Amino acid sequence: MSALEPLRHIFPRTAQATPEGHLAIGGCDVVDLAGQFGTPLYIFDEATLRHQCRAFRDAFHAVYPNSLVIYACKAYINPVLARIFQEEGLGLDVVSGGELAVARAVEFPPDRIYFHGNNKTPQELQDALDYRIGRVVVDNFQELALLEHLAGQRGIRQPILLRITPGVDPHTHAYTTTGVVDSKFGFPLEGERAREAVGRARASPHLALKGLHFHLGSPIFEVEPYVQAIAIAVDFAVQSGAPLEEFSPGGGFAIAYTREQTPPSPADYARAIATALREACARHRLPLPRLIVEPGRAIVGPSAIALYRVGVVKEIPGIRTYVAVDGGMGDNIRPALYGARYEAVCATKLLQPPTTTVTIAGKYCESGDILVRDALLPPVEPGDLIALPAAGAYCPSMASTYNLNGRPAIVLVSNGSARLIRRRETPQDLMALDVFP
Ligand SMILES: Cc1ncc(COP(=O)(O)O)c(C=O)c1O
C-alpha cells in the first residue's frame, strides 16, 4: 500500500503513486517538477481547485439559489487563480489595495468584488470606488465617515454591508477568532454601537446599506456557531432597522489537515446556513436575502502541496531525529504561528513502509521553525523529497523573506503539464528595493 492511501482525503484529487513510488499530482511526477522548477515548490492542482469552487457553488445553489460564493483572496491569490475563480463564477473578497490590484489586473468583474478589512486606507477606498466595486464591507465608524466623504466627492452612492460581531465563539485558535465581542473587527452587538452604525449608514445619501456581514473565525469544524450567529444577526437586523437585501455569514469553512480530521462538507455547511437563514427570516416574516459566503481556505487549501528537498538528517540518539528541509517558516508560518499540524509523506519513497518517527524542521534560524512534529516516514536521506498536503491556504500568502530566503516558486498542474504561475524569488529580487551605499 502506498503512503498516500490513508491520506487521500487530504491530498489533491489527482494525487497518485507512480510505479517507482514517486508522488504525482495532476499527472506530473513531483521528482520531475522539483528538477525543473526547484524546491521548495508549491504545486496547485487545477482539477482540485476547480472542483472545490464547484463544490461550494453547487452546494449553496442547491439549497439556496439566490447565493454567491466569493473567494477570500487572503488565503492566496495570483492573477492565474483569479482568472480561474472568474471562470468558475465566483466573486472575490479582497482586503487590501494589493489584492484589489490583482483583481483589476485580470479585469475581474467589479460588481462581484467585496472589500473587507478593519483599517482600509483612504487610497484603498479610493481605488475601490474608482473600480466601482460591488460592496465595501464597512468595519467601523471612521471608515463609515471616510467612505461617505469619498463617495460624496464622486457623486455616487456606494453599496455597503456592515460588519457586526455577533459574540459567538467558533471554538478555534484565538488568533483566528474574529466574531467574539472583544475583537478588532466589526461593530459589536453589545451596547448601542452597531445600532448607531445602522442609523448613520441609512441616513447617508452616499451610502446604500444592503445588509449585514459577520465572520466568526477559521477554521470552524462545527456548523452550530454559524446557526447561532445567523439567528442573532437577523434578530439584530429587525431590531435596528437594517435592511437585509443581502446577508453574509463570512467564511471559515474547515478542511482536513491531518488524517483524523473530518470537517463538515460544503453541503453540510450550506444546509445548516440556508436552514438557519430561512428560519430566522420566517420568524420575522422577512423576504429571503441574497446569501454571500466567503470560503478561502476550503477552496485553495486542499488544492496544493508543498514540496521540499531534504538536506540534513540529524539523529540525536534516544531523543529525536530531525529531517531538515529547504523551506520552513518562511513559506509556511502556520505551525510556528499557531501550532498548526500537517501530515507529511516522503514523495520519493511512497511505496516504502513508514517505520521511523521524525521531526521535519525548516532551514530558518529559529528553533520554532518546525513544520511537522512526529511525522511517520520511511528512512529518509538527503536528496529525498518531502510533500506536505493541504498547503494551498495561508502558506504562500503569508510567506516572508526571513533570513533573506526567496519565496518559493508556484506551479499549476493539469493533465500532465505544469505551468509556472509564480517564479522563485532570487537574491536580486530580494535586494531590488534596497538602496546601496
Ligand atoms: C471576512 C472574512 N471572510 C472570509 C475569510 C476566509 O476565511 P477562510 O479562509 O477560513 O474561509 C476571512 C478570513 O480571515 C475573513 O476575515
The ligand as an SDF file (V2000), in Angstrom:
LIG
                    3D

 16 16  0  0  0  0  0  0  0  0999 V2000
  -14.1260   38.4920    6.4570 C   0  0  0  0  0  0  0  0  0  0  0  0
  -13.5160   37.1850    6.1120 C   0  0  0  0  0  0  0  0  0  0  0  0
  -14.1260   36.4300    5.1940 N   0  0  0  0  0  0  0  0  0  0  0  0
  -13.6020   35.2350    4.8100 C   0  0  0  0  0  0  0  0  0  0  0  0
  -12.4330   34.7690    5.3720 C   0  0  0  0  0  0  0  0  0  0  0  0
  -11.8970   33.4710    4.8720 C   0  0  0  0  0  0  0  0  0  0  0  0
  -11.7210   32.5220    5.8460 O   0  0  0  0  0  0  0  0  0  0  0  0
  -11.3610   31.0410    5.3940 P   0  0  0  0  0  0  0  0  0  0  0  0
  -10.1550   31.1140    4.5470 O   0  0  0  0  0  0  0  0  0  0  0  0
  -11.1120   30.3010    6.6200 O   0  0  0  0  0  0  0  0  0  0  0  0
  -12.5530   30.5290    4.6500 O   0  0  0  0  0  0  0  0  0  0  0  0
  -11.7850   35.5130    6.3520 C   0  0  0  0  0  0  0  0  0  0  0  0
  -10.5410   35.0220    6.9730 C   0  0  0  0  0  0  0  0  0  0  0  0
   -9.9020   35.6130    7.7730 O   0  0  0  0  0  0  0  0  0  0  0  0
  -12.3310   36.7810    6.7190 C   0  0  0  0  0  0  0  0  0  0  0  0
  -11.7300   37.5510    7.6280 O   0  0  0  0  0  0  0  0  0  0  0  0
  1  2  1  0
  2  3  1  0
  2 15  2  0
  3  4  2  0
  4  5  1  0
  5  6  1  0
  5 12  2  0
  6  7  1  0
  7  8  1  0
  8  9  2  0
  8 10  1  0
  8 11  1  0
 12 13  1  0
 12 15  1  0
 13 14  2  0
 15 16  1  0
M  END
$$$$
